[in-house]
Amino acid sequence: MYKKLKIFTGNANKKLAEEVAKFAGIPLGDADVFKFSNDNTFVKINENVRGVDAFIIQPTCYPVNDNIMELLIMIDALKRASAKRINCVIPIFGYARSDKKDQTGIPITAKLIADLLTSAGADRVIAMDLHSDQIQGFFDIPVDHLFSTPIFTRYFKKNLEISNIVVVSPDTGGTARARALAKRLDCSIAIGDKRRTGNDGFTEILNIVGDVRNKTCIIFDDIIDTGGSLCKIAKTLENKGAKKIFAAAAHGILSGNAVENITQSPIRKLFITNSVPLNIDKKSCKKIVQLSIAELLATAIIKIHINESLSILFR
């Protein structure tokens, strides 16, 4: 149906790429992406891409540097094979939290990655739930910023009792994100008063602003990494009299002792998307529920290819 559209993937999240291609109704592009024994990455595009609209699905999750390098080399390979347009679908953007210079002597790595992608030959980036909106401005090429909020909204309305819900932002920086979900669920929000101490990332929860007593709370964030802050917020909510506590985040990195932390916390379920692949140990955690973004990405790819608006994806 779409003769000039091709979807390729690196090794970051092949299962997601296969789901996206299935929803888009086209086969996944044929490409070899692997490492030589000397740790050099090799890419070969095994089909004709001259004049095509190429999309590379490659979340830059763990191992972040390897996946970024794969993406850069794939862009170069497609450019040299005369692809008409190269679109990078990056569901989770590595180094997104390095988006500002808030200490002396540190880089703005998110800007560096944006420059590298552009220099490599990318024509467009499709991202999802960026850590901060300012990252879009780091690029000199178009950026389509998608959100997982509608996916969570549909799931919660279908599977949770939402008559007594409050959406909780872990900190003031996530207030807009929490408010967007609360608006869709027609409920109120609460905000965690969080403070980081020292250079080790230790977080202290000072208070919860908002009424959570006897409420079903959904802690809503963009990224769950080690889960330390999340579990502290959950414990504070429990101490404040919350009836049930759930958590949701677009990107479940779940590094370090995250699964153990979540298992031992008051959180009943943690809802994440499949922007990051889960290993067997994480899949076995009964508290973790993974929702697919494949249809969202496939729809975005088709609409970009045929030059239609993406506004329907935000409803």
KESEKOL-402664 format. One line per 5 residues: for each residue z, y, x of N, C-alpha, C. Coordinates in nm, 2 decimals. Each point is the difference from the previous one (the first is absolute). Layout:
REM residues N
Z,Y,X,Z,Y,X,Z,Y,X | ... $
REM end
This chain:
REM residues 315
0.00,-0.12,0.08,0.00,0.12,-0.08,0.00,0.13,0.09 | 0.08,0.00,0.10,0.01,0.11,0.09,-0.06,-0.04,0.13 | -0.13,0.02,0.02,-0.07,-0.06,0.11,0.03,0.08,0.13 | 0.04,0.12,-0.01,0.03,0.08,0.12,0.15,0.02,0.02 | 0.08,-0.09,-0.06,0.15,0.00,0.02,0.04,-0.12,0.07 $
0.08,0.01,0.11,0.06,-0.11,0.07,0.14,0.02,0.03 | 0.09,-0.10,-0.01,0.14,0.01,0.03,0.03,-0.10,0.11 | 0.07,0.06,0.11,0.04,-0.08,0.11,0.15,0.01,0.02 | 0.05,-0.09,0.08,0.14,0.00,0.03,0.03,-0.04,0.14 | 0.11,0.05,0.05,0.05,-0.05,0.13,0.10,-0.11,-0.03 $
0.10,-0.02,0.09,0.10,-0.10,-0.02,0.13,0.04,-0.06 | 0.01,0.13,-0.04,0.13,0.05,-0.04,0.05,-0.06,-0.13 | -0.09,-0.01,-0.10,0.03,-0.06,-0.13,-0.12,-0.06,-0.07 | -0.04,-0.11,0.05,-0.13,-0.06,-0.04,0.01,-0.04,-0.15 | 0.12,-0.05,-0.04,0.02,-0.04,-0.14,-0.03,0.11,-0.10 $
0.06,0.12,0.03,-0.03,0.12,-0.08,-0.14,0.03,-0.01 | -0.07,0.00,0.12,-0.14,0.03,0.01,-0.08,-0.10,-0.09 | 0.03,-0.12,0.00,-0.07,-0.10,-0.08,0.02,0.03,-0.15 | 0.12,0.04,-0.03,0.03,0.03,-0.15,-0.08,0.12,-0.04 | -0.01,0.10,0.09,-0.07,0.13,-0.03,-0.15,-0.04,-0.02 $
-0.06,-0.08,0.09,-0.14,-0.03,-0.01,-0.03,-0.08,-0.13 | 0.10,-0.08,-0.04,-0.02,-0.08,-0.12,0.00,0.09,-0.12 | 0.09,0.10,0.00,0.00,0.10,-0.12,-0.12,0.08,0.01 | -0.05,0.04,0.11,-0.12,0.08,0.01,-0.13,-0.08,-0.03 | 0.01,-0.13,0.00,-0.11,-0.09,-0.04,-0.11,-0.01,0.11 $
0.05,0.02,0.13,-0.10,-0.02,0.11,0.07,-0.09,0.11 | -0.08,-0.07,0.08,0.07,-0.09,0.10,0.05,0.09,0.11 | 0.10,-0.05,0.07,0.06,0.07,0.11,-0.10,-0.01,0.12 | -0.02,0.12,0.07,-0.10,0.00,0.11,0.04,-0.09,0.11 | -0.11,-0.05,0.07,0.02,-0.10,0.11,0.01,0.08,0.13 $
0.12,-0.02,0.06,0.03,0.07,0.13,0.10,-0.09,0.08 | -0.02,-0.01,0.13,0.09,-0.06,0.09,0.10,0.11,0.05 | 0.13,-0.03,-0.01,0.09,0.10,0.06,0.11,-0.09,0.06 | 0.01,0.00,0.13,0.10,-0.08,0.07,0.03,0.05,0.14 | 0.10,-0.06,0.06,0.04,0.04,0.14,-0.05,-0.10,0.10 $
-0.05,0.05,0.11,-0.02,-0.09,0.12,0.13,-0.03,0.06 | 0.00,-0.10,0.09,0.13,-0.04,0.07,0.06,0.12,0.09 | -0.08,0.10,0.03,0.05,0.11,0.08,0.06,0.11,-0.09 | 0.01,-0.03,-0.13,0.06,0.09,-0.10,-0.10,0.11,-0.05 | -0.12,0.00,0.04,-0.10,0.09,-0.05,-0.05,-0.04,-0.13 $
-0.02,0.10,-0.09,-0.05,-0.03,-0.14,-0.15,0.00,0.00 | -0.06,-0.10,-0.07,-0.14,-0.01,-0.01,-0.04,0.01,-0.15 | -0.11,0.07,-0.03,-0.05,0.01,-0.13,-0.15,-0.02,0.00 | -0.05,-0.08,-0.10,-0.14,-0.02,-0.01,-0.03,0.00,-0.15 | -0.09,0.09,-0.05,-0.05,0.00,-0.13,-0.12,-0.10,-0.01 $
0.02,-0.10,-0.09,-0.10,-0.11,0.00,-0.10,0.02,-0.11 | -0.02,0.11,-0.06,-0.10,0.02,-0.10,-0.06,0.14,0.01 | -0.11,0.02,-0.06,-0.07,0.13,0.00,0.08,0.11,-0.08 | 0.04,0.11,0.07,0.07,0.10,-0.07,-0.08,0.14,0.01 | -0.12,-0.01,0.04,-0.08,0.13,0.01,-0.01,0.06,-0.13 $
0.05,0.13,-0.01,-0.02,0.08,-0.12,0.10,-0.04,-0.11 | 0.10,-0.08,0.03,0.10,-0.04,-0.11,0.12,0.09,0.00 | 0.07,0.00,-0.11,0.13,0.06,-0.02,0.10,-0.10,0.03 | 0.06,0.01,0.12,0.09,-0.10,0.05,0.15,0.04,-0.02 | 0.08,-0.09,-0.05,0.14,0.02,-0.02,0.08,-0.10,0.09 $
0.09,0.05,0.08,0.09,-0.09,0.08,0.14,0.00,-0.06 | 0.04,-0.12,-0.04,0.14,-0.01,-0.05,0.09,-0.04,0.11 | 0.09,0.09,0.05,0.08,-0.03,0.11,0.13,0.08,0.00 | 0.10,-0.05,-0.07,0.13,0.07,0.01,0.05,0.00,0.14 | 0.06,0.11,0.05,0.04,0.00,0.14,0.15,-0.03,0.00 $
0.04,-0.12,-0.04,0.13,-0.05,-0.01,0.02,-0.09,0.13 | 0.12,-0.07,0.01,0.03,-0.08,0.12,-0.10,-0.11,0.02 | -0.05,-0.02,0.12,0.02,0.08,0.12,-0.08,0.13,0.00 | 0.06,0.11,-0.01,-0.06,0.13,-0.03,-0.11,0.04,0.10 | 0.03,-0.01,0.13,-0.10,0.05,0.10,-0.12,-0.09,0.00 $
0.02,-0.14,-0.01,-0.11,-0.09,-0.01,-0.09,0.03,-0.12 | 0.06,0.03,-0.11,-0.08,0.02,-0.12,-0.07,0.13,0.00 | 0.06,0.10,0.06,-0.07,0.13,0.02,-0.12,-0.02,0.09 | 0.02,-0.07,0.11,-0.11,-0.02,0.10,-0.12,-0.08,-0.07 | 0.04,-0.11,-0.08,-0.11,-0.07,-0.07,-0.08,0.09,-0.09 $
0.07,0.09,-0.07,-0.06,0.09,-0.09,-0.10,0.10,0.08 | 0.05,0.05,0.11,-0.09,0.09,0.08,-0.12,-0.07,0.05 | 0.02,-0.12,0.05,-0.12,-0.08,0.05,-0.10,-0.04,-0.11 | 0.06,-0.03,-0.12,-0.09,-0.03,-0.11,-0.08,0.12,-0.04 | 0.06,0.12,-0.01,-0.07,0.12,-0.03,-0.12,0.02,0.10 $
0.03,-0.02,0.13,-0.10,0.02,0.10,-0.11,-0.10,-0.01 | 0.03,-0.13,-0.03,-0.10,-0.10,-0.02,-0.09,0.03,-0.12 | 0.06,0.05,-0.11,-0.08,0.03,-0.12,-0.09,0.12,0.03 | 0.05,0.10,0.07,-0.07,0.12,0.03,-0.12,-0.03,0.09 | 0.02,-0.09,0.10,-0.11,-0.04,0.09,-0.10,-0.09,-0.07 $
0.04,-0.06,-0.11,-0.09,-0.08,-0.08,-0.07,0.07,-0.11 | 0.02,0.14,0.00,-0.07,0.09,-0.09,0.04,0.00,-0.14 | 0.13,-0.03,-0.03,0.05,0.01,-0.13,-0.01,0.15,-0.04 | -0.04,0.02,-0.13,-0.02,0.14,-0.04,0.13,0.08,-0.01 | 0.11,-0.07,-0.06,0.13,0.06,-0.02,0.11,-0.10,0.03 $
0.10,0.04,0.07,0.11,-0.09,0.04,0.13,0.05,-0.06 | 0.05,-0.08,-0.09,0.12,0.04,-0.08,0.12,-0.09,0.04 | 0.11,0.06,0.04,0.11,-0.08,0.05,0.11,-0.01,-0.12 | 0.02,-0.12,-0.05,0.10,-0.02,-0.10,0.13,-0.04,0.07 | 0.10,0.09,0.00,0.12,-0.02,0.08,0.12,0.01,-0.10 $
0.03,-0.12,-0.06,0.11,0.01,-0.11,0.13,0.05,0.06 | 0.04,-0.04,0.12,0.12,0.05,0.07,-0.05,0.06,0.13 | 0.04,0.13,0.02,-0.04,0.07,0.12,0.10,0.00,0.10 | -0.02,-0.07,0.11,0.09,-0.01,0.11,0.03,0.13,0.06 | 0.12,0.02,0.05,0.05,0.12,0.06,0.01,0.12,-0.10 $
0.00,-0.03,-0.13,0.00,0.10,-0.10,0.13,0.08,0.00 | 0.10,-0.06,0.05,0.13,0.08,0.00,0.01,0.09,0.13 | -0.10,-0.02,0.09,0.00,0.10,0.11,-0.10,0.11,-0.04 | 0.04,0.08,-0.10,-0.09,0.10,-0.06,0.04,0.14,0.03 | 0.10,0.02,0.09,0.04,0.14,0.03,0.08,0.00,0.13 $
0.01,0.11,0.06,0.08,0.01,0.12,0.13,0.06,-0.03 | 0.10,-0.09,-0.03,0.13,0.05,-0.04,0.10,-0.01,0.12 | -0.05,-0.04,0.12,0.08,0.00,0.12,-0.08,0.05,0.11 | 0.06,0.04,0.11,-0.08,0.04,0.11,-0.05,-0.12,0.08 | -0.12,0.01,0.05,-0.06,-0.10,0.09,-0.05,-0.12,-0.08 $
-0.03,0.01,-0.13,-0.05,-0.12,-0.07,-0.14,0.03,-0.05 | -0.09,-0.10,-0.02,-0.13,0.02,-0.05,-0.01,0.00,-0.15 | -0.11,0.04,-0.05,-0.03,-0.01,-0.15,-0.11,-0.12,0.00 | 0.05,-0.12,0.00,-0.09,-0.12,0.02,-0.09,-0.02,-0.12 | 0.04,0.04,-0.12,-0.08,-0.02,-0.12,-0.13,0.09,0.02 $
0.01,0.12,0.06,-0.11,0.08,0.02,-0.09,-0.06,0.11 | 0.06,-0.06,0.10,-0.08,-0.06,0.11,-0.08,-0.12,-0.06 | 0.06,-0.08,-0.08,-0.08,-0.11,-0.06,-0.11,0.05,-0.09 | 0.02,0.11,-0.07,-0.10,0.06,-0.08,-0.12,0.04,0.08 | 0.03,0.06,0.12,-0.10,0.05,0.09,-0.08,-0.12,0.06 $
0.07,-0.11,0.03,-0.07,-0.11,0.05,-0.09,-0.07,-0.10 | 0.04,-0.01,-0.12,-0.09,-0.05,-0.10,-0.12,0.08,-0.02 | 0.02,0.13,0.00,-0.12,0.09,-0.02,-0.09,-0.01,0.12 | 0.05,0.00,0.12,-0.08,0.00,0.12,-0.07,-0.13,0.01 | 0.06,-0.11,-0.05,-0.07,-0.13,0.00,-0.12,-0.01,-0.09 $
0.00,0.09,-0.10,-0.12,0.00,-0.09,0.03,-0.02,-0.15 | 0.12,0.00,-0.04,0.04,-0.02,-0.14,-0.05,0.13,-0.08 | -0.06,-0.03,-0.12,-0.05,0.11,-0.08,0.10,0.03,-0.12 | 0.09,-0.09,-0.03,0.09,0.02,-0.11,0.12,-0.10,0.02 | 0.12,0.05,-0.05,0.12,-0.09,0.00,0.05,-0.01,-0.14 $
0.03,-0.12,-0.04,0.07,-0.03,-0.13,0.14,-0.05,0.04 | 0.10,0.07,-0.04,0.14,-0.03,0.04,0.08,-0.02,-0.13 | 0.12,-0.06,0.01,0.08,-0.01,-0.12,0.15,0.03,0.04 | 0.06,0.08,-0.09,0.14,0.04,0.02,0.03,0.04,0.14 | -0.07,0.10,0.05,0.03,0.06,0.13,0.14,0.05,0.01 $
0.07,-0.01,0.11,0.14,0.04,0.01,0.01,0.15,-0.03 | -0.09,0.08,0.03,0.00,0.14,-0.04,-0.14,0.05,-0.02 | -0.02,0.09,-0.10,-0.13,0.05,-0.04,-0.07,0.07,0.11 | 0.08,0.06,0.10,-0.06,0.08,0.10,-0.10,-0.08,0.09 | 0.02,-0.14,0.00,-0.08,-0.08,0.09,-0.15,0.01,-0.04 $
-0.03,0.03,-0.13,-0.14,0.02,-0.04,-0.06,0.11,0.08 | 0.08,0.10,0.03,-0.06,0.12,0.07,-0.02,-0.03,0.15 | 0.05,-0.12,0.05,-0.02,-0.03,0.14,-0.15,-0.04,0.03 | -0.07,-0.04,-0.11,-0.14,-0.05,0.01,-0.10,0.11,-0.02 | -0.11,-0.01,0.08,-0.11,0.09,-0.02,-0.11,-0.06,-0.09 $
0.04,-0.11,-0.06,-0.10,-0.08,-0.09,0.08,-0.01,-0.13 | -0.08,-0.04,-0.11,0.07,-0.01,-0.13,0.10,-0.11,0.00 | 0.11,0.02,-0.07,0.11,-0.10,-0.02,0.03,-0.01,-0.15 | -0.02,-0.13,-0.05,0.04,-0.03,-0.14,0.14,-0.06,0.00 | 0.09,0.07,-0.06,0.14,-0.05,0.01,0.04,-0.06,-0.14 $
0.01,-0.13,0.01,0.04,-0.08,-0.12,0.15,-0.02,-0.01 | 0.04,-0.04,-0.13,0.15,-0.02,-0.02,0.02,-0.13,-0.07 | 0.11,-0.07,0.03,0.03,-0.12,-0.06,0.09,0.02,-0.13 | 0.04,0.12,-0.02,0.08,0.03,-0.12,-0.05,-0.06,-0.13 | -0.13,0.02,-0.03,-0.04,-0.06,-0.13,0.01,-0.16,0.00 $
-0.01,-0.06,0.11,0.02,-0.15,0.01,0.15,-0.03,-0.04 | 0.09,0.07,0.07,0.14,-0.03,-0.03,0.03,0.04,-0.15 | -0.05,0.11,-0.05,0.03,0.04,-0.13,-0.04,-0.11,-0.10 | -0.12,-0.05,0.01,-0.05,-0.11,-0.09,0.09,-0.12,0.01 | 0.04,-0.04,0.12,0.09,-0.12,0.02,0.13,0.02,-0.07 $
0.06,0.12,0.03,0.14,0.03,-0.05,0.00,0.00,-0.16 | -0.10,0.07,-0.05,-0.01,0.00,-0.15,-0.01,-0.13,-0.06 | -0.07,-0.09,0.07,-0.02,-0.14,-0.06,0.11,-0.09,0.03 | 0.08,0.02,0.11,0.09,-0.10,0.04,0.15,0.04,0.01 | 0.02,0.13,-0.01,0.14,0.05,0.00,0.04,0.07,-0.13 $
0.13,0.00,-0.03,0.05,0.08,-0.12,0.01,0.14,0.05 | -0.08,0.09,-0.05,-0.01,0.13,0.06,0.07,0.11,-0.09 | 0.08,-0.04,-0.09,0.06,0.09,-0.09,0.12,0.08,0.06 | 0.06,-0.06,0.11,0.11,0.06,0.06,-0.02,0.02,0.15 | -0.12,0.04,0.05,-0.03,0.00,0.14,0.01,0.14,0.06 $
0.04,0.00,0.12,-0.01,0.12,0.08,-0.07,-0.03,0.13 | -0.09,0.08,0.04,-0.07,-0.02,0.13,0.07,0.08,0.11 | 0.03,-0.07,0.11,0.08,0.06,0.11,-0.08,0.02,0.12 | -0.01,0.12,0.05,-0.06,0.03,0.13,0.11,-0.01,0.11 | -0.03,-0.07,0.11,0.10,-0.02,0.10,0.04,0.13,0.07 $
-0.09,0.10,-0.01,0.03,0.13,0.07,-0.08,0.11,-0.07 | 0.03,0.12,0.04,-0.07,0.11,-0.07,-0.15,0.00,0.03 | -0.04,-0.06,0.12,-0.14,0.00,0.03,-0.09,-0.08,-0.09 | 0.06,-0.10,-0.07,-0.07,-0.08,-0.09,0.01,0.03,-0.15 | 0.05,0.13,-0.02,0.02,0.04,-0.14,-0.12,0.00,-0.08 $
-0.11,0.05,0.05,-0.13,0.01,-0.07,-0.05,-0.14,-0.04 | 0.02,-0.09,0.10,-0.04,-0.14,-0.03,0.08,-0.06,-0.11 | 0.13,0.02,0.00,0.08,-0.06,-0.10,-0.02,0.07,-0.14 | -0.03,0.13,0.01,-0.03,0.07,-0.13,-0.13,-0.05,-0.06 | -0.10,-0.04,0.08,-0.13,-0.05,-0.05,0.02,-0.13,-0.08 $
0.09,-0.09,0.06,0.03,-0.12,-0.07,0.08,0.02,-0.13 | 0.10,0.09,0.02,0.09,0.03,-0.12,-0.08,0.06,-0.12 | -0.10,0.08,0.04,-0.08,0.06,-0.11,-0.07,-0.11,-0.08 | -0.06,-0.09,0.08,-0.07,-0.11,-0.07,0.09,-0.10,-0.08 | 0.12,-0.01,0.05,0.10,-0.09,-0.07,0.08,0.08,-0.11 $
-0.02,0.13,0.00,0.07,0.09,-0.09,0.15,-0.01,0.01 | 0.05,0.02,0.13,0.14,-0.01,0.03,0.04,0.11,0.10 | 0.13,0.00,0.03,0.05,0.11,0.09,0.00,-0.06,0.14 | 0.03,0.09,0.10,0.01,-0.04,0.14,0.13,0.04,0.06 | 0.04,-0.07,0.11,0.11,0.03,0.08,-0.04,0.00,0.14 $
0.07,0.07,0.09,-0.04,0.02,0.14,0.12,-0.03,0.09 | -0.03,-0.08,0.10,0.10,-0.03,0.10,0.01,0.12,0.10 | 0.12,0.03,0.03,0.03,0.10,0.10,0.02,-0.07,0.14 | -0.10,-0.01,0.08,-0.01,-0.08,0.12,0.00,0.09,0.12 | 0.07,-0.05,0.10,0.00,0.07,0.13,-0.02,-0.10,0.12 $
-0.09,0.03,0.09,-0.01,-0.08,0.12,0.08,0.06,0.11 | 0.07,-0.08,0.07,0.09,0.04,0.11,-0.05,-0.05,0.13 | -0.01,0.08,0.10,-0.04,-0.05,0.14,-0.15,-0.03,0.00 | -0.03,-0.07,0.12,-0.14,-0.03,0.02,-0.03,-0.15,-0.03 | 0.10,-0.07,-0.05,-0.02,-0.15,-0.02,-0.04,-0.03,-0.15 $
-0.03,0.11,-0.08,-0.05,-0.02,-0.13,0.11,-0.04,-0.10 | 0.13,0.01,0.04,0.11,-0.04,-0.09,0.01,0.10,-0.12 | 0.01,-0.06,-0.12,0.00,0.08,-0.12,0.13,0.00,-0.07 | 0.05,0.11,-0.04,0.12,0.01,-0.08,-0.03,0.05,-0.14 | 0.04,-0.07,-0.10,-0.02,0.04,-0.14,0.12,0.08,-0.04 $
-0.02,0.13,-0.03,0.12,0.08,-0.03,0.03,0.00,-0.15 | -0.11,0.00,-0.09,0.03,0.01,-0.14,-0.13,-0.04,-0.08 | 0.02,-0.02,-0.13,-0.12,-0.02,-0.09,0.00,0.12,-0.10 | -0.10,0.08,0.00,-0.02,0.11,-0.09,-0.07,-0.05,-0.13 | 0.08,0.00,-0.11,-0.06,-0.05,-0.12,0.09,-0.11,-0.07 $
-0.02,-0.02,-0.12,0.08,-0.10,-0.08,-0.06,-0.14,0.01 | 0.08,-0.09,0.06,-0.05,-0.14,0.01,0.10,-0.10,-0.06 | 0.11,0.05,-0.05,0.10,-0.09,-0.06,-0.06,-0.08,-0.12 | 0.02,-0.13,0.00,-0.05,-0.09,-0.10,-0.15,0.01,-0.02 | -0.07,0.04,0.10,-0.15,0.01,0.00,-0.06,-0.11,0.07 $
-0.13,-0.03,-0.03,-0.08,-0.09,0.08,-0.07,0.09,0.10 | 0.03,-0.02,0.13,-0.06,0.09,0.10,-0.12,-0.07,0.07 | -0.10,0.08,0.02,-0.12,-0.04,0.09,-0.01,0.09,0.11 | 0.04,-0.05,0.12,-0.01,0.08,0.12,-0.15,0.00,0.04 | -0.06,0.11,0.01,-0.15,0.01,0.02,-0.03,0.08,0.13 $
-0.07,-0.07,0.09,-0.03,0.06,0.13,-0.14,-0.04,0.04 | -0.05,0.05,0.11,-0.14,-0.03,0.05,0.00,-0.12,0.09 | 0.10,-0.01,0.09,0.01,-0.10,0.10,0.14,-0.06,0.01 | 0.00,-0.14,0.00,0.13,-0.07,0.03,-0.02,-0.06,0.14 | 0.08,0.04,0.09,-0.02,-0.05,0.14,0.11,-0.11,0.02 $
0.11,0.04,0.07,0.11,-0.09,0.02,0.09,-0.02,-0.13 | -0.02,0.10,-0.09,0.08,-0.01,-0.13,0.14,0.05,0.01 | 0.04,0.06,0.12,0.13,0.05,0.02,0.04,0.11,-0.10 | -0.08,0.10,0.00,0.02,0.11,-0.09,0.00,-0.04,-0.15 | -0.10,-0.08,-0.03,-0.01,-0.05,-0.14,0.12,-0.07,-0.04 $
0.06,-0.09,0.08,0.12,-0.08,-0.04,0.12,0.09,-0.01 | 0.01,0.11,0.08,0.11,0.09,-0.01,-0.01,0.08,-0.13 | -0.12,0.04,-0.04,-0.02,0.07,-0.12,0.04,-0.09,-0.12 | -0.04,-0.13,0.01,0.03,-0.09,-0.11,0.15,-0.02,-0.01 | 0.07,-0.01,0.11,0.15,-0.02,0.00,0.07,0.12,-0.06 $
-0.06,0.12,0.04,0.06,0.13,-0.06,-0.02,0.00,-0.15 | -0.12,-0.04,-0.04,-0.02,0.00,-0.15,0.09,-0.10,-0.07 | 0.03,-0.11,0.06,0.09,-0.10,-0.05,0.14,0.06,-0.01 | 0.04,0.07,0.10,0.13,0.07,0.00,0.01,0.11,-0.11 | -0.12,0.06,-0.03,0.00,0.10,-0.10,-0.01,-0.05,-0.14 $
0.00,-0.13,-0.01,0.00,-0.06,-0.14,-0.13,-0.04,-0.06 | -0.11,-0.01,0.09,-0.13,-0.05,-0.05,0.01,-0.14,-0.06 | -0.07,-0.02,-0.11,0.01,-0.13,-0.06,-0.09,-0.11,0.07 | -0.12,0.04,0.02,-0.10,-0.09,0.07,-0.07,0.09,0.11 | -0.03,-0.07,0.11,-0.07,0.08,0.11,-0.13,-0.08,0.04 $
-0.11,0.07,-0.01,-0.13,-0.06,0.05,-0.05,0.10,0.11 | -0.10,-0.04,0.07,-0.06,0.09,0.10,-0.15,-0.03,0.00 | -0.08,0.10,0.04,-0.14,-0.01,0.00,-0.06,0.09,0.11 | -0.10,-0.05,0.07,-0.06,0.08,0.11,-0.14,-0.05,0.01 | -0.09,0.10,0.04,-0.14,-0.04,0.02,-0.02,-0.09,0.11 $
0.07,0.02,0.11,-0.02,-0.07,0.12,0.13,-0.08,0.05 | -0.01,-0.13,-0.01,0.11,-0.08,0.04,-0.01,-0.05,0.15 | 0.03,0.08,0.09,-0.01,-0.04,0.14,0.10,-0.11,0.03 | 0.13,0.02,-0.04,0.10,-0.10,0.01,0.02,-0.06,0.14 | 0.03,0.10,0.09,0.01,-0.04,0.14,0.15,-0.04,0.03 $
0.03,-0.06,0.11,0.13,-0.03,0.05,0.08,-0.08,-0.11 | 0.12,0.04,-0.03,0.08,-0.07,-0.10,-0.02,0.04,-0.14 | -0.11,0.05,-0.04,-0.03,0.06,-0.13,0.03,-0.11,-0.11 | -0.05,-0.12,0.01,0.01,-0.10,-0.10,0.15,-0.03,-0.02 | 0.07,-0.02,0.11,0.14,-0.03,-0.01,0.08,0.11,-0.06 $
-0.04,0.13,0.04,0.07,0.11,-0.06,-0.02,0.01,-0.15 | -0.12,-0.02,-0.05,-0.03,0.00,-0.14,0.06,-0.11,-0.07 | 0.00,-0.12,0.05,0.06,-0.12,-0.06,0.15,0.03,-0.03 | 0.07,0.06,0.10,0.14,0.02,-0.01,0.04,0.13,-0.08 | -0.10,0.08,-0.04,0.02,0.13,-0.07,0.02,-0.02,-0.15 $
0.04,0.10,-0.07,0.01,-0.01,-0.15,-0.14,0.01,-0.07 | -0.11,0.01,0.08,-0.13,0.01,-0.06,-0.04,-0.13,-0.06 | -0.04,0.00,-0.13,-0.04,-0.12,-0.07,-0.14,-0.04,0.04 | -0.09,0.09,0.00,-0.14,-0.03,0.04,-0.06,0.12,0.08 | -0.08,-0.03,0.10,-0.07,0.10,0.08,-0.15,-0.02,-0.03 $
-0.06,0.10,-0.06,-0.14,0.00,-0.03,-0.08,0.07,0.10 | -0.10,-0.07,0.06,-0.08,0.06,0.11,-0.15,-0.03,-0.04 | -0.09,0.06,0.07,-0.14,-0.04,-0.01,-0.04,-0.09,0.11 | -0.12,-0.05,0.00,-0.06,-0.08,0.10,-0.08,0.08,0.11 | 0.04,0.12,0.01,-0.06,0.08,0.11,0.03,-0.06,0.14 $
0.11,-0.06,0.01,0.05,-0.07,0.12,0.01,-0.15,-0.03 | -0.06,-0.09,0.08,0.02,-0.14,-0.03,0.14,-0.05,0.03 | 0.05,-0.09,-0.08,0.13,-0.05,0.02,-0.01,-0.14,0.07 | 0.09,-0.02,0.09,0.00,-0.14,0.06,0.08,-0.09,-0.09 | 0.01,-0.13,0.04,0.06,-0.10,-0.09,0.14,0.03,-0.03 $
0.08,0.04,0.10,0.14,0.03,-0.01,0.02,0.11,-0.11 | -0.08,0.11,0.01,0.02,0.11,-0.09,-0.05,-0.04,-0.15 | -0.10,-0.09,0.00,-0.05,-0.04,-0.14,0.11,-0.09,-0.06 | 0.08,-0.07,0.08,0.10,-0.09,-0.06,0.12,0.07,-0.06 | 0.01,0.13,0.03,0.11,0.08,-0.05,-0.02,0.02,-0.15 $
0.09,-0.05,-0.08,-0.01,0.01,-0.15,0.01,0.14,-0.06 | 0.05,0.09,0.08,0.02,0.14,-0.05,-0.13,0.08,0.02 | -0.09,-0.05,0.08,-0.13,0.08,0.03,-0.11,-0.04,-0.10 | -0.05,0.10,-0.06,-0.12,-0.02,-0.09,-0.11,0.09,0.05 | -0.12,-0.06,0.02,-0.11,0.07,0.06,-0.11,0.02,-0.11 $
-0.04,0.12,-0.01,-0.11,0.04,-0.10,-0.12,0.03,0.08 | -0.12,-0.04,-0.06,-0.12,0.02,0.07,-0.07,0.14,-0.03 | -0.05,0.05,0.11,-0.08,0.13,0.00,-0.15,-0.03,0.01 | -0.04,-0.13,-0.01,-0.14,-0.03,0.02,-0.09,0.06,-0.10 | 0.03,0.00,-0.12,-0.08,0.06,-0.11,-0.01,0.15,0.02 $
0.11,0.06,0.04,0.00,0.15,0.02,-0.10,0.03,0.11 | 0.01,-0.07,0.11,-0.09,0.03,0.12,-0.14,-0.03,-0.03 | -0.03,-0.11,-0.07,-0.13,-0.04,-0.04,-0.07,0.11,-0.09 | 0.08,0.05,-0.10,-0.05,0.10,-0.09,-0.03,0.13,0.08 | 0.09,0.03,0.10,-0.03,0.12,0.08,-0.12,-0.01,0.08 $
-0.02,-0.12,0.06,-0.12,-0.02,0.08,-0.13,0.01,-0.08 | 0.00,-0.06,-0.11,-0.12,0.01,-0.09,-0.03,0.14,-0.04 | 0.11,0.07,-0.04,-0.02,0.14,-0.05,-0.05,0.09,0.12 | 0.06,-0.02,0.11,-0.05,0.08,0.12,-0.14,-0.03,0.03 | -0.04,-0.13,0.00,-0.14,-0.04,0.03,-0.10,0.06,-0.10 $
0.04,0.01,-0.13,-0.10,0.05,-0.09,0.03,0.15,-0.03 | 0.08,0.06,0.08,0.03,0.15,-0.01,0.06,0.04,-0.13 | 0.10,-0.08,-0.05,0.07,0.04,-0.12,0.14,0.05,0.03 | 0.06,0.07,-0.09,0.14,0.05,0.02,0.10,-0.12,0.00 | 0.11,0.02,0.08,0.11,-0.10,0.00,0.11,0.04,-0.09 $
-0.02,0.10,-0.08,0.11,0.05,-0.08,0.06,-0.10,-0.10 | -0.08,-0.10,-0.04,0.05,-0.10,-0.09,0.11,-0.09,0.06 | -0.01,-0.01,0.13,0.10,-0.08,0.08,0.14,0.06,0.00 | 0.01,0.12,-0.04,0.14,0.07,0.00,0.06,0.00,-0.13 | -0.06,-0.06,-0.10,0.05,0.00,-0.14,0.10,-0.12,-0.02 $
REM end
